[in-house]
Amino acid sequence: MIRILSAVLMLAAASASATPAIPSFEFAASQLQSSIAAMRASQVQAKGANSGPQIDSMAWDLQRYDQDMLRLRNDLRWLQQRLRTQPGRPGQPGRPDADPSLRWDIQRLTQDLAQVSRDSQWRLNDLRFLASSAEKDETLVAPATRLLDAARRLKSETNWFNMDARFAYFDFMRAGFTFEGMDLDRNSRDIDTNAQSLQDEADKLLTKVRP
């Protein structure tokens, strides 16, 4: 009898050891949360790796726009001097032989200004999309800071240009360059507005990625 009982107990013990333990609900939930967190961290890291170069590219573009605006402001002042010394009746263009390249130079400036306006609008659209989907990521703090610095410098330059353009507008109109004056006024305002929006979005991006 004792031998039979011992055999039964040994069989039961062997059967219990061969059957795997069913994990508890708490344990399974914890493992699932850990897996989700690891996957999310991997996604954020991959996203940051893609966003970093994109943000740096935007910063370089804004620096280029800043240099473009500085060059255009110098060109505008040079054109103003030529307009004020251009002979001709008030409200009428000066004689063509006085400064034959003046109209071409004015049109080139307004065309370059329109190009900066279009480019800055495209970059603003890109930055708005990027800022709207940004998340905390310390690897993006440095490039986002560079972008904000570039946006602030651009806003400062467009502000100076916009003030100069207000005075140049009247010189254009008095000299008979009516359409060019209207283009100058419109594009200078658009660029200054875009620059302010770029600064606002860059500030928003930095706030969102900062841990």
C-alpha positions in Angstrom: 0.0 0.0 0.0 2.8 2.4 0.9 4.6 1.5 -2.3 1.5 2.2 -4.4 0.9 5.6 -2.6 4.6 6.5 -3.2 4.3 5.7 -6.9 1.1 7.8 -7.2 2.8 10.8 -5.6 5.9 10.5 -7.8 3.7 10.3 -10.9 1.8 13.3 -9.9 5.0 15.3 -9.2 6.4 14.3 -12.6 3.2 15.3 -14.4 3.2 18.7 -12.6 6.7 19.4 -13.6 6.0 18.5 -17.3 3.1 20.9 -17.6 4.2 24.6 -18.2 2.9 27.2 -15.8 0.2 29.5 -17.2 1.4 33.1 -16.9 -0.8 35.5 -14.9 -2.7 38.3 -16.5 -0.6 40.9 -14.8 2.6 39.3 -16.1 1.3 39.2 -19.7 0.1 42.8 -19.5 3.5 43.9 -18.2 5.2 42.1 -21.0 2.9 43.7 -23.6 3.5 47.1 -22.3 7.3 46.6 -22.3 7.1 45.4 -25.9 5.0 48.4 -27.0 7.3 50.8 -25.2 10.4 49.3 -26.9 8.7 49.5 -30.3 7.6 53.1 -29.7 11.1 54.1 -28.6 12.5 52.4 -31.8 10.0 54.3 -33.9 10.8 57.7 -32.3 14.5 57.0 -32.7 14.1 56.2 -36.4 11.9 59.3 -36.9 14.4 61.5 -35.2 17.2 60.1 -37.4 15.1 61.2 -40.4 14.0 64.5 -39.0 17.4 65.7 -37.9 18.8 66.1 -41.4 15.5 67.6 -42.6 15.7 70.3 -39.9 19.3 71.0 -40.7 18.4 71.4 -44.3 15.7 73.9 -43.4 18.2 75.9 -41.3 20.6 76.1 -44.2 17.8 77.3 -46.5 16.8 80.0 -44.0 20.4 81.1 -43.8 20.5 81.3 -47.6 17.4 83.4 -47.6 18.9 85.7 -45.0 21.9 86.2 -47.3 19.6 86.8 -50.3 17.7 89.4 -48.4 20.9 91.2 -47.4 22.0 91.2 -51.1 18.6 92.4 -52.3 18.6 95.2 -49.7 21.9 96.5 -50.9 20.7 96.2 -54.5 17.5 98.1 -53.6 19.5 101.0 -52.1 21.7 101.1 -55.2 18.6 101.3 -57.4 17.1 104.0 -55.3 20.2 106.2 -55.8 20.0 105.6 -59.5 16.3 106.4 -59.5 16.8 109.7 -57.7 19.4 110.9 -60.1 17.5 109.7 -63.2 16.4 112.7 -65.3 12.8 112.9 -66.4 9.5 114.5 -65.5 7.9 113.7 -62.2 5.8 110.5 -62.5 7.4 109.6 -65.8 10.4 107.2 -66.5 13.7 109.0 -67.2 15.1 109.1 -70.7 16.2 105.6 -71.8 19.6 106.8 -72.8 20.2 108.2 -69.3 20.5 104.7 -67.6 19.4 102.1 -70.2 19.9 99.1 -67.8 17.9 100.6 -65.0 14.6 99.0 -65.9 16.2 95.6 -66.4 18.0 95.8 -63.0 14.7 96.8 -61.3 12.9 93.9 -62.9 15.7 91.5 -61.9 15.4 92.6 -58.3 11.6 92.2 -58.2 11.9 88.7 -59.8 14.6 87.6 -57.3 12.4 88.9 -54.5 9.4 87.0 -55.8 11.6 83.8 -55.9 12.5 84.2 -52.2 8.8 84.8 -51.4 7.9 81.5 -53.1 10.7 79.5 -51.6 10.1 80.8 -48.1 6.4 79.8 -48.4 7.3 76.3 -49.5 9.7 76.0 -46.5 7.0 77.3 -44.2 4.6 74.6 -45.4 7.3 71.9 -44.7 8.0 73.3 -41.3 4.4 73.5 -40.3 3.9 69.8 -41.2 7.1 68.8 -39.3 6.1 70.8 -36.2 2.6 69.4 -36.1 3.9 65.8 -35.9 7.0 66.5 -33.7 7.4 64.6 -30.4 9.9 64.8 -27.5 13.3 63.8 -28.8 16.5 65.1 -27.3 18.5 64.3 -30.5 16.4 67.0 -32.3 17.0 69.7 -29.8 20.3 70.9 -31.3 19.1 71.1 -35.0 15.8 72.7 -33.9 17.8 75.3 -32.0 19.9 76.0 -35.1 16.7 76.3 -37.1 15.2 78.8 -34.6 18.4 80.9 -34.6 18.3 81.0 -38.4 14.6 82.0 -38.5 15.3 84.8 -36.0 18.1 86.2 -38.2 15.9 85.9 -41.3 13.1 87.8 -39.6 15.5 90.6 -38.6 16.7 90.9 -42.1 13.3 90.9 -43.7 12.1 93.5 -41.2 14.9 95.8 -42.3 14.2 95.1 -46.0 10.5 95.8 -45.5 11.2 99.2 -44.0 13.5 100.1 -46.9 11.0 98.8 -49.4 8.3 101.2 -48.1 10.5 104.2 -49.0 11.7 102.7 -52.3 8.1 102.1 -53.3 7.5 105.8 -53.7 10.7 106.2 -55.6 9.6 103.5 -58.0 6.2 105.1 -58.5 7.6 108.6 -59.0 10.0 107.3 -61.6 7.1 105.6 -63.5 7.9 102.0 -62.5 4.4 101.4 -61.3 4.1 97.7 -61.7 7.6 97.0 -60.3 6.8 99.2 -57.3 3.6 97.1 -56.7 5.6 93.9 -56.9 8.2 95.2 -54.6 5.6 96.2 -52.0 3.7 93.0 -52.2 6.6 90.6 -52.1 8.5 92.4 -49.4 5.4 92.2 -47.2 4.8 88.5 -48.0 8.4 87.6 -47.2 8.3 89.4 -43.9 5.1 87.6 -43.0 6.6 84.3 -44.0 9.7 85.0 -41.9 7.5 85.7 -38.8 5.6 82.5 -39.4 8.8 80.5 -39.8 10.1 81.9 -36.5 6.9 81.0 -34.8 6.9 77.4 -36.2 10.5 76.9 -35.4 9.9 78.0 -31.8 7.0 75.6 -31.6 9.1 72.7 -33.0 11.8 73.3 -30.4 9.3 73.4 -27.6 7.8 70.1 -28.7 11.1 68.1 -29.2 12.7 69.4 -26.0 12.4 66.6 -23.2 
